[in-house]
């Protein structure tokens, strides 16, 4: 049998004990400081950092919001266009947009972590980023709780878990309150209009479909493929949604519609038109899978509640 000597076996003098415990504590602290950080990103890939990231680049506006909410604002060194929240994000150096990245600028900023929008950034440029051997974290939250999970994982990579975990908990509380208030209310059928020419919507795998369900709504095109399917006017008329919702730049009152929604007034028999349930919500709040989607969800829930209040009583 092999026996290992311990300094405490040789002396139990309080001073020796204290020195030994101090040495052990320092050793453990050193090991912790150099322990690798490993998380799984939204593509299923493992991302490992030798130490918390200190120079981070965001390649999507929703990623920028997630990074700031996770406590990483001071570590941000670059972001893509339209990274405008929080306000201080507007001052970050720009490295392109979701269509074209400035790879030379990215390299010059010397990032130790790049957070990528999995389906928003061009695959060819992502391949070139991989060749730089800079750690990449792919972000593609698909469900409401994925926002909280993303905050937690980014907090681990940034070394800001206390802030990130608090933000995740606050976000989950906001979503839980909305679910308790609205999810069991009478169902409202909803057509979510992404674009009008061509007419496009979102299927049930998109986070906005989660938001609709959270509010007690039903996405009339949830079963379609792909994630952003093209539909016909005839298909919308056949589905006869009780509410039509779209994203708008900036806050829009529920009774104020956009030209792309006003075109539906050509079909006064459509339930959403007959009851004046044409709603526009700030696109930054409803389209970005980041903590502010809880605000967008609240607006949508209020809109669908308004649609319920406009239901005409059934004839006896």
N, C-alpha and C positions, 0 to 999 in steps of 0.2 A: 504494500500500500504506500502510495506517495503522500507525504505530509507537507503542507505549505506552512512556512513560518509566518507568523503574524507579529508585528512589533508589540502588540498588546500582551503577547505571551511572555515577552522578555521583561516588560516593565508595566506596572499599573500606576505609576506615578501620574497624578492629574495633569502635570505639564506635558508628559509624553502622550497621554491619551488625547489631550487637546490638539497637539501637533499632528497626531495621526489622523484624527477626524477632519482637521482642516485640510490636510493633504488629500484625503479621500474626496472631500467636497469640491476642491479645486479640480481634481481629476475628472469628476463627473461633470462639472461645469464645462471643462474643455471638450469632453466627448460630446456633450449636448450642442455646444457651439458649432462643432464641425459635423454634426449628424446631417446626413442628406435628407432633403425634403422631397417626398414623392407623393404625387396625386395622379388621379386618372382624369383626363379631360373629356369633353363631350364627344370626341371621336372614338373613345375607348382606348386611346393611347396613354402610356405612362409617361409622365413628365417628372424629371428628377433634377433638382438643383442642389449644388453642394452647400449653398447658403442662401438665406433670403434674398430675393431679387432687389437690386438697388437702382437699376436703370431699365425702365419698362416702357414699351411702345404698344399703343392700342391701335388695332386695325379695323375698328368699327365703333360708331357712336355709342351703341349700347354697352360695349366693352369699356369704354371710357367711363361711363356712369357707374358700372360695376366696380371698376378699380378705385374710383374715388370713394364710393360708398364703403368699400372694404378697407379703407384707410391708407390707400396707396398714392394719394394725390402728390405727395412730396417726392415720390419716386418716378413719376411720369416724366419722360423726356421727349415724347413725340406722340402724335395721334393723327388720324385721317380727318379729312374735311367733314363738316357737320358735327364734330365733337364739340358741342356747345353747352353741355351741362355736366357739372355745375359751371357757373360763369367763368371761374378761373381756368377751365379747360380751354377756353377760347384763346388763351395766351400760349398754348403749347405749340412747338414747331410742327408744321404739317409735313406728312410723309406720303401724300397722295390721297386717293379716295378708294372706294370699293372696286372701282374698275381698273385703276392704274396706280401702282405703288412706285414711289421714288426709292428704288433699292439703294442707290448711292447715298442718299440722305439717311436711310435707315442704318447702313453700315457706319456712316460717319458719327452717328449718335451713340454708338457703342452700347447697344442694349444687352442686358444679360437675360432678358425675357421678352418675348413678343406674344401678345394675346391676339389671336386671329379669329375672324368670323368664318366658321367652317364652310358655309355655303355662299358667303357673300364676296369673298376675295377670289380673284382669278386663280384657277388651279396652276397655270403655267408659272405665275409669279410666286405662288406658294412653294412650288418645286424649287425655284431658285433660292427662296428663303431657307429651305431645308439644307441646301448646299453650303450655306454660311455656318451651319452647325451652331446656331443660336437656339436655345430652347424655345419651343413653340407650344402654347396652350391653346387648343381649339375650343371656341365658345359657341355653343348652339343650344341655348335653353329652349326646350320645346313645351314644357308644362310649367304651371305657375310655381310649383315648389322648386323647380330647377333654378330659379333666381336665387333663392336662399342657399341652395347647394353650391351654386357658383360663387357666391360671396364667401362662403366658408373655405372653399378650395383656394380661391385667390388670396384670402387672408393667410393661409398656410404658406403659399409661395412667397408672399410679401413679408412674412414675419409680423403681420398685424392682426393676428387671430382675435385678439380681444375686441377690437373695433369691428371686424368683419362679423364675428359671431353675434355681437349686439345688433348690428344692422340686419342680419338674417332673422334674428328673433323678432325684431320690430316689424319687419316685413311680413313674417308669418302671422303675427298677431293681426295686422291690417287685413290680410286675406281671410283669416278665420272669422273676423267680425263680419265681413261682407257675406261670407258663405252662410253664417248663422242667420243673417238678416234677410237674405234674398233667395238662396238656392232652392228653398221649398215652396216658393210662391208659384202661382199658376203659370204654366209654361207659355212663353212668347216665342213664336217662330221668327227667326232672324235671317235675313240675307245680308252678309257683310260684303260690301263692294270695295274691292281694292283699286280697280281701274275701270274706266267706262269704255275705252276704245283701244283694244278689245275689252269686252266685259269680263272681268276677272274677279275671283273670290278666293276663299281659303277653306281648306278641308278640315276634318276633325283632328288632324295631327298637329295643327298650328296652335300656338299658345292663345291666340284670340278666341279660338273655339272653346278653350278652357274658361276664358273670361265670360263668354256668353253663357256657358253652363253655370258658372259661379253665380250669375245674376238671375238664374231661373229661366234662361233662354234655351233655344234649340237651333243650332246651325242647320239650315235646310239643305246645305250641300256638304255636310260632314263626311258623307260616304264616297265622295269623288276623289279621283287621283288626277294629277300629282298634288303636291302640297298647295300650289297656287293654280288651280284649274281655270280654264276659260269656259264660260257658259254662254248660252244664248238668251236673248230677251224672252223668247218663248218658254225656256226652262224656268226663268224667274216667275213669269206669269203663271205657269202651271203649279209651281211651289206655293204661290200666293202668300208670301211672308207677311206677318203682322207688323214687322218693323224692318226698315232698311237702314243700315248704318255704314258710314264711311269715315275715313280719317281726313282731317283738315289741318292746314297749317295754322297753328294758334288756336286758342280757345274759341269755341263757337256755341252760341246758345242753342238749346234743343229745338227752338222754333225757327231757327235760321238755317236754311239749306244752301247747298252749293249747286252750281249749274249742272254737274253730273247727276245730282239727285233730283233736281227739278225736272229733268227729262222724263222721270217716271210719272209725272202728273198727266202725261198723255194717256195714261190708263187709269181713269178714276175708279174703275171697279177693283183695282188691286187693293187688298186690305190695308197695306201700309199707307197708300195714298188716301184712301177713303177716310182713314182715321188720323191723317196728318202725322204719321209716325216715320218721318224722314229725318234721321239724326246724324250730326257730324261731331266728331270728337277730336281733340288735339292729337294729331298723329304722333307727336313725340311721347305722349303718355300712353297711347294704346299700341303702338307698333314696336316700340323698343322693349326687348325682354330684359328689363332692369327694374330696380325697386319702384320707380315711378309708375309702373304699370298698375300698381295698386290704386293710384289716383285715377288713371284711365278707367279701371274697372268700376270704381265708385260712380264715375260719370255715366258709364253704360248702364249700370244697375238702376240709376235714377231715371235714365231714359226709358228703360223697359218697364219700370214702374209707372211712368207716365203713360206708356202704351196700354198698360192694364187699366188705368183709370179712364181711358178713352173708349173702352169697349162699350158697344151699344147693348143695352139690355135685350135679352131674347124676348120675342113675342110670346105671350101666354098661349 
